[in-house]
């Protein structure tokens, strides 16, 4: 998948096998999801689909139907960051993006929940020899 345009419903599960350091990537995603879940009560992750899947940026949101709250805040000039937060795929630092970059067409239509990412992380080899 690396070097090829991502499908509109790609997830972390789809790109993890093509990454140079899959455990590091998933660990970064999981850590950000864990913090986000503590603040919002739930965490779902969608990956960016405008790139080539090498180390995709990702967006966290509290629920899969948070678009309603996002649109209400957008219309009222409210804080959209509380709904969607994007992170850089290489360093896992929060991106300072606004509504234009956070809108749906840039992100996969499919998402993973916190527990699925946790399970994936536990299944990935640690790189340590026993």
N, C-alpha and C positions, 0 to 999 in steps of 0.2 A: 504494500500500500504506500510505502514511502516514495515520494516523488510523483505520486498520482493524486489527482484531485479527490478529496474525500467525498463520500456519498452524503446525502442530506440527512441520513439517519445513523451516522457513525457514532460510536461511543468509545470510551477509554478501552473497553474490551476489544474493539476492532483494531486499535492502533498499537496496543501494548506489545504485541509480538514483533512489530517492526522497529521498535525503539532500540537505540544503542544501550541505554541503561533503563530498562523498564521498571525495575524496582525503585530507583530514585525518583522517576517521574510519578509513579503511583503513590509513593510515600509523600511526595510534595502535595499531590492532589488530596490525599487522605487527611494530612495535617490541616490543610486549609478548610476542608469540609468539616472536620471535627470542631475547629474553632467556630465556624459559621453555624453549625448545628447548635452549639451551646448558646449562641446569641439569638437564634431564630427558631429553635425548636425542631427544625428539620433541615436537611441539606440534600440537594440534588445537583448533579454536575452534567453540563452539556459541553461538548468540545467545539472549538471553532472549526468551521468547514470551508473557510475561504483559503486556507493554506494547503500544504501538501502532506500533512500528518507526521512531519518529522518530530516535532515536539509541540503539539497543538496547544494554543492558549485554551483556557476553559473558563466557563461562567458558572457561578454557584447561584442558586435560588432556593428559597425556603420551601416551596411546594411546586408541583407541576402546574398548578393553576394560578400562580402568582401574577400572571399577565394582567388579570383584572385589576389588582391593586396597583400594579405598575402604571397602567394606563390612567387610572384615576388620579394618581399622584402627578403624572405627566401633565394631564389636562389642568390640574389645579396648581401647577408650578411647585409641587412638593419634591421631596427627597427620593429620587428613584434608586439611589445607591443602597437603600435598605432592602430592596427587593433583589437586585441583580448585582453581583460583584464579579469582575473579570480578573483573571490572573495570567501572568506570562508563563508559557509552558516550559521555558528553560530554567528560570530562577524562582518561579512560584511566588513572585512578588505581585501585589495588587496593582492593576493597571488603572490609571486615572482616566477612565473613559466615561463618556456621557451617553445619553439616550441613543444617539445615532449609531454608536459602536455596539451598544448593548442590545439592539433590537434583534428580533427573531431571525431574519434571513442570514445573519452571520454565524448562527449557531445550529448545531444539530437539532433535529426534531425529536430525537431520542435522548434519554437521560438515564443516569444511574443514581441509585440512592446510596446513602452513607454505608449501609450494611453490605451492599454488593461490592463497593470499592474496598471495604475492609476485608472481605473474603478474598478478593483478587490479590490484595497485598499479602495476605497470609499464604497464598498459593505460590507466589513468586519466589524463586530461589534467592537466598540471602547473599550468595557469593562466598560464604564461609565454607571451608572444607571441614568435614567431621572425621 
